[in-house]
Amino acid sequence: MKKTLILGATNNPTRYAYEAARRLLYAGYEIVPVGIKNGEVFGKSIINQKNIQSDIHTITLYVGANNQTEWYDYILQTRPQRLIFNPGTENDELAQLAENQGIETLEACTLVMLSTGQY
């Protein structure tokens, strides 16, 4: 399965990142929730340090472009195979940096991808 890092993870059930965590787990994917707030999401602690993760297939972004700069090194050093820019997170600069390192980038919605079997 595609181990997925959720950047912008939250335990707030009104947020899309929370719903993505729920649906990814339901579909059988392992998640790594990373964010700036403390807490848990579905029994997993939200990691709020920039410790590089290993074996990450996909990073799905729930952080707006104006707040992504501080995460560039973390994202690129994690070296995922795929980076999903969910609606509202599109960022041409980060996409180009990722593509230069061989990381596939998609402007897509994780929730739609899961519901249509395209994840």
C-alpha positions in Angstrom: 0.0 0.0 0.0 1.0 3.6 -0.6 2.2 5.0 2.8 0.9 8.5 2.8 2.1 11.5 4.8 -0.7 14.0 5.4 1.0 17.4 5.6 -1.4 19.8 7.5 -2.9 17.0 9.5 -5.5 17.9 12.1 -7.8 16.4 14.7 -10.5 18.9 13.7 -13.3 16.8 12.1 -14.5 19.8 10.0 -11.3 19.9 8.0 -10.5 18.1 4.8 -7.2 16.8 6.1 -9.1 15.0 8.9 -11.5 13.4 6.3 -8.6 12.4 4.2 -7.0 10.6 7.1 -10.3 8.8 7.8 -10.8 7.7 4.2 -7.2 6.7 3.7 -7.3 4.5 6.8 -10.6 3.0 5.8 -9.2 2.2 2.4 -6.3 0.4 4.1 -3.5 2.9 3.6 -0.9 3.7 6.3 -0.9 7.3 7.3 1.7 9.6 8.8 0.0 12.7 10.1 2.3 15.8 10.2 1.2 19.3 11.3 1.8 22.2 13.5 -0.7 21.3 16.2 -0.5 18.7 18.9 -3.0 15.9 19.0 -4.1 12.6 17.6 -6.0 11.7 14.5 -7.5 8.2 14.6 -5.1 7.0 17.2 -2.0 8.4 15.5 -0.1 11.2 17.1 0.3 14.3 14.9 4.0 14.8 14.3 4.9 18.4 14.7 8.7 18.2 14.2 10.3 18.1 10.8 11.9 14.7 11.3 12.4 13.1 7.8 10.1 10.2 7.3 11.1 7.1 5.4 9.2 4.9 2.9 6.7 7.6 2.1 5.0 6.9 -1.2 2.8 10.0 -1.3 2.6 13.4 0.5 -0.8 14.9 0.3 -0.8 18.6 1.0 -3.3 20.4 3.2 -1.1 23.5 3.7 -1.7 26.6 1.6 1.0 27.8 -0.8 1.8 30.8 1.4 2.7 28.5 4.3 4.6 25.8 2.3 8.0 27.5 2.0 9.1 26.4 5.4 8.2 22.8 4.5 10.1 22.7 1.1 13.3 21.0 2.5 11.2 18.6 4.6 9.1 17.6 1.6 12.0 17.2 -0.8 14.2 15.4 1.7 11.4 12.9 2.5 11.6 12.0 -1.3 8.1 10.8 -1.8 7.2 9.2 -5.2 4.2 11.5 -5.5 3.1 14.9 -4.2 -0.6 15.8 -4.3 -1.6 19.4 -4.3 -5.2 19.4 -3.0 -7.4 22.3 -4.0 -6.1 25.5 -2.5 -2.6 24.2 -2.1 -1.4 24.6 -5.7 2.2 25.9 -5.9 4.1 26.1 -9.2 7.4 26.7 -7.4 7.2 23.7 -5.2 5.9 21.5 -8.0 8.9 22.5 -10.1 11.3 21.7 -7.3 9.7 18.3 -6.8 9.7 17.5 -10.5 13.3 18.4 -10.7 14.0 15.6 -8.2 11.9 13.1 -10.0 8.8 13.4 -7.8 5.5 13.1 -9.6 3.2 16.1 -8.8 -0.6 16.2 -9.2 -3.1 19.0 -8.8 -5.9 16.8 -7.5 -8.1 16.0 -4.6 -7.1 13.1 -2.4 -10.8 12.5 -1.4 -11.9 12.4 -5.1 -9.0 10.1 -6.0 -10.0 7.7 -3.2 -13.7 7.7 -4.1 -13.0 7.0 -7.8 -10.3 4.4 -7.3 -7.5 6.5 -8.8 -5.5 6.8 -5.6 
